[in-house]
Amino acid sequence: MNTNAVFYHAGCPVCVDAEQQLAGALDPARYQVEIVHLGQQRERIGEAAAAGVASVPALVIGGLPLHINFGAHLTDL
């Protein structure tokens, strides 16, 4: 059974690098990774906030938000 993982980002260089380095490194046999570009999918900002995401890039695994560096605060999107 795969654990859902959602990687939220806004397309900035910090976010893109984190996506390539971290989200791409997750074992697909263990994690079902969804990439959400909040700059292009603004309707999902509320979802990210409800999941505990305060800034992007962030990875939510099993309901726990992991903030990776600081690219942009959700309120700036």
Secondary structure, 3 states (H helix, E strand, C coil): CCEEEEEEECCCHHHHHHHHHCHHHCCCCCEEEEEEECCCCHHHHHHHHHCCCCEEEEEEECCEEEEEEEEEEHHHC
